[in-house]
Amino acid sequence: MHNMRRKPQVKPEPVISPEIIESAKRSVSTDRAKAPVKCSVCGSETPAGAAEPLCWVCRRLKISAWRDVEQQMPAQE
């Protein structure tokens, strides 16, 4: 019988540095930690980073109401 040995396993070097992986994990975990913001009018979910806590429907209604008010103002003068 021959005395056969395996070649030693060579550990591949990581393509992405561990620091970058760790910072990516932290940024993902902070995104998930934030609770979704609810619309202050109807309670449905609002888009992330919105200036106001309004869903797209309530925001459109608000803009539409502003336009109606602006159109009525000259008629009252």
C-alpha positions as CSV (number, residue, x, y, z in Angstrom):
1,M,0.0,0.0,0.0
2,H,1.1,3.5,-0.8
3,N,1.1,6.1,1.8
4,M,-1.1,8.8,0.2
5,R,-1.6,12.2,1.7
6,R,-4.1,14.9,0.7
7,K,-2.9,18.3,-0.4
8,P,-3.3,20.8,2.4
9,Q,-6.5,22.9,1.8
10,V,-5.6,26.5,0.9
11,K,-8.0,29.0,2.4
12,P,-9.2,31.4,-0.4
13,E,-8.7,35.1,0.5
14,P,-12.0,37.0,0.8
15,V,-12.9,39.1,-2.1
16,I,-14.6,41.7,0.0
17,S,-12.9,43.0,3.1
18,P,-14.6,42.1,6.5
19,E,-14.9,45.7,7.3
20,I,-17.0,46.4,4.3
21,I,-19.2,43.4,5.0
22,E,-19.7,44.5,8.6
23,S,-20.6,48.0,7.7
24,A,-23.1,46.7,5.1
25,K,-24.7,44.4,7.8
26,R,-25.0,47.4,10.1
27,S,-26.7,49.6,7.5
28,V,-29.2,46.9,6.6
29,S,-30.0,46.2,10.3
30,T,-30.6,49.9,11.0
31,D,-33.0,50.1,8.0
32,R,-35.0,47.2,9.4
33,A,-35.0,48.6,12.9
34,K,-37.0,51.7,11.8
35,A,-40.7,51.1,12.1
36,P,-42.6,51.9,9.0
37,V,-44.2,55.4,9.2
38,K,-47.9,55.5,9.1
39,C,-50.0,58.1,7.3
40,S,-51.3,60.7,9.8
41,V,-54.7,60.8,8.0
42,C,-55.6,57.2,7.0
43,G,-53.0,55.1,8.7
44,S,-51.5,53.4,5.7
45,E,-47.8,53.0,5.2
46,T,-45.9,56.0,3.9
47,P,-42.8,56.0,1.7
48,A,-39.4,56.1,3.5
49,G,-37.9,59.6,3.8
50,A,-41.1,61.4,3.1
51,A,-41.2,65.0,4.3
52,E,-44.7,64.6,5.7
53,P,-46.3,61.6,7.3
54,L,-48.8,61.2,4.4
55,C,-49.4,58.3,2.1
56,W,-49.5,59.1,-1.7
57,V,-53.3,59.2,-1.8
58,C,-53.6,61.7,1.1
59,R,-50.8,63.8,-0.2
60,R,-52.5,64.0,-3.6
61,L,-55.8,65.0,-1.9
62,K,-53.9,67.7,0.0
63,I,-52.3,69.1,-3.1
64,S,-55.7,69.0,-4.9
65,A,-57.3,70.9,-2.0
66,W,-54.6,73.5,-2.2
67,R,-55.3,74.0,-5.9
68,D,-59.0,74.4,-5.2
69,V,-58.4,77.0,-2.6
70,E,-56.0,78.9,-4.8
71,Q,-58.6,79.0,-7.6
72,Q,-61.3,80.2,-5.3
73,M,-59.3,83.0,-3.8
74,P,-59.4,85.4,-6.8
75,A,-63.1,84.9,-7.2
76,Q,-63.7,86.1,-3.6
77,E,-61.9,89.4,-4.0
